[in-house]
Amino acid sequence: LLDDSKENKLFFKAFAKKNNLKFKKIKGLKISNKYDFWLFNSVAKWLYYIGKSEIVVTDSFHCTVFSIIFNKKFIVLSNPNRGITRIENLLGLINRK
């Protein structure tokens, strides 16, 4: 997820438990010190994780695109901070809205 929330984390953990899946966050590692910042995964590693996933849950346009390319099951969560128009348009083009 681009923008994590407590609600989304609870959803993911409950979904994974209910479906007997392992939950893996692929955004990267948040470093909290004097300056909070993210240490993001490389593109290759990010794509590897998507490719190896049984199901992808995302709010990212690009993650949605690669889930489609890799023919993965996926769930898109609407992200009010980022908009969902591009994702809706993409899903409409492939009749998966």
C-alpha positions in Angstrom: 0.0 0.0 0.0 1.1 3.5 -0.7 -0.6 4.9 2.3 -0.9 2.5 5.3 -3.6 2.9 7.8 -4.4 0.9 11.0 -7.7 -0.2 9.3 -5.9 -1.6 6.3 -3.3 -3.4 8.4 -6.1 -5.1 10.4 -7.9 -6.0 7.1 -4.8 -7.6 5.7 -4.0 -9.6 8.7 -7.6 -10.8 9.1 -7.9 -11.6 5.4 -4.6 -13.6 5.4 -5.6 -15.5 8.5 -9.1 -16.3 7.1 -7.6 -17.6 3.8 -4.6 -19.3 5.4 -2.2 -17.0 3.6 1.1 -15.3 4.7 0.9 -11.6 4.9 3.9 -9.8 3.3 4.2 -6.1 3.0 6.4 -5.2 0.0 6.6 -1.4 0.2 9.9 -1.4 2.1 11.1 -0.6 5.6 10.2 2.5 7.5 13.2 3.9 9.4 12.1 5.9 12.4 14.7 8.1 14.0 15.2 11.9 14.1 14.0 11.9 10.5 11.4 9.4 9.4 12.0 7.9 6.0 11.3 4.8 3.9 13.9 2.4 2.6 12.1 1.1 -0.5 12.6 -2.3 -2.1 14.3 -2.3 -5.5 11.9 -2.5 -8.5 13.3 -6.0 -9.2 12.5 -7.2 -5.7 9.0 -5.5 -5.7 8.2 -7.3 -9.0 9.5 -10.6 -7.6 7.1 -10.3 -4.7 4.2 -9.6 -6.9 5.1 -12.4 -9.2 5.3 -14.9 -6.3 2.1 -13.8 -4.6 -1.0 -15.9 -4.5 -3.1 -12.8 -4.2 -2.2 -9.1 -4.2 -4.0 -6.4 -2.1 -3.1 -2.9 -3.2 -4.0 0.7 -3.6 -1.4 1.3 -6.2 -2.0 1.8 -10.0 1.4 0.2 -10.8 0.9 -2.7 -8.5 -2.5 -3.3 -10.1 -0.9 -3.2 -13.6 1.7 -5.8 -12.7 -0.9 -7.9 -10.9 -2.7 -8.1 -14.3 0.5 -8.7 -16.3 1.5 -11.6 -13.9 -2.1 -12.9 -14.0 -2.5 -12.7 -10.2 -5.7 -12.5 -8.2 -5.9 -9.0 -6.7 -8.0 -6.7 -4.6 -7.8 -3.0 -5.1 -8.5 -0.7 -2.1 -9.6 2.8 -2.8 -7.1 5.3 -1.5 -8.7 8.7 -0.8 -5.3 10.4 -0.7 -4.2 9.2 -4.1 -7.3 8.8 -6.2 -8.6 5.7 -7.9 -9.6 7.1 -11.3 -6.6 5.5 -13.2 -7.3 2.1 -11.6 -11.0 2.3 -12.4 -10.3 3.2 -16.0 -7.8 0.4 -16.3 -10.1 -2.2 -14.8 -12.9 -0.9 -17.1 -10.8 -1.5 -20.1 -10.3 -5.1 -19.3 -13.9 -5.6 -18.0 -12.8 -6.3 -14.4 -14.4 -3.3 -12.7 
